[in-house]
Amino acid sequence: MRFAPDVIMDLTPLPEGVGGVPFTELLHGLLREGFEPEGSRRLLEEARARLGGLLRPEGVDDGGFLVEPSVLFPEQGEWWWVLQQGEARWHTRLAVADVAAVADFLRATALASTLDEVREAWPFDEAGWRDTLFAHVPHPTPWKEPSGPGIYRREHASVVIRSRTTSVLVDPIPLQRRMNHIGQAPGNLAPGRLGAVAITHGHVDHWHVPSLLSQLTDATVPVLVPQVPRPNLLTMQDFAQVLGTCGQRALAPGWGETVHVGDIRVDVLPFYGEQPAPEGPPLGEGLRSWGNCYRFTTEDFSCLLLVDSGTDPEGRMEAVVARSRRELGPVDVVLSCQREFLSPFFGGLSHYWAALPWARLRALYADHLGGRLRSATAGPSGVAEVCAAAGTRWFMPYANGFEGVGSAIRDVGWGLGEPSEAACCAAVRDHLTALGADTRVLDWSPGDVARFERGELRLDVTR
């Protein structure tokens, strides 16, 4: 069985206090004020009077943070189960001891073949049950089940890396229906087919616990997650701890470590980029969006999965892949997002400004006005530089959104009027030509498979 495409759900611990801060509203207000001290201080003072102490207007005077330490380093709050369909919304506080029962229900739903089996596993009050929550027929265009060595593209940033014997699923979000068009994403994966799941970082388009559990019908299958030294505003959950509460096995190898999943070698690489500032002084101690990039090596091919990475004050992905090349040789395929994020003024991450002190915010705003602000992600030019550094044969875009199985991505901004994936690929080609690199840029769509035979890549296209 599968959930109906209009069902929205969450199973998550919510950090205390942070949810009460209107980050987007405040960012828009600060931008309207042009980050001028008097107007910005007044805006923050008025908001603090409403919120009850979560903000620091005095940061405008001392150059420090504009939010209190309790916002920068929130305590983990209560667990919540949220289920919504149309105007009907159910939400339930969960004791930690009850989280595993909800996790078991999500696994059972994926395994069930009838509505009666799902109802039998339902762990909530009978008043919350609705037959309409579940689809009674299979998805009309299911994903191709992994059947040989290759890279299987799925929704947004999700792919299956398949060797001759083993599959690793990356960043599944088929139930993250708050993202445009994700309700059109199939969720099928034959039970028992996965050797592991790999998670890159904690943004909502990469980390969604119900989606993850719906793909993991076996609680002993390991999930590779980033290490989180300390939860903070930019990484609000300790991934391994969250999965442990759900009864799911989790592994948190450090950067530079190697894990073997069946016959797939997985090298865990640093995730530089998509931080509040692309350059300049380091963030405050403990503040970071923690993540992993990965290099997968199989008997038939190797690939670098770089997600939304790029550059930040701690490092550059170009240097990371150059080191990987020195140690393991050139890589066959690089996969990366091509969208550009002008942090910290990018609307999709509207809380990022709060992780920077006032003095740094004003400097970055001046760069923004002057057209000097660099993207925190690689963008087309950075992708080309990374491909050249990796010595890769092929570049394949991904993590640019989702518009349906077999459908090209017409807007990498999820409908915000940004370029198409094809236009981004054309820009990457131009940058590669300027660098004199031999990398071939391939266009493909969700549902397509890059298959490898005798050292060559062949696209198996879904229409």
Disulfide bonds with the S-S distance in Angstrom:
none
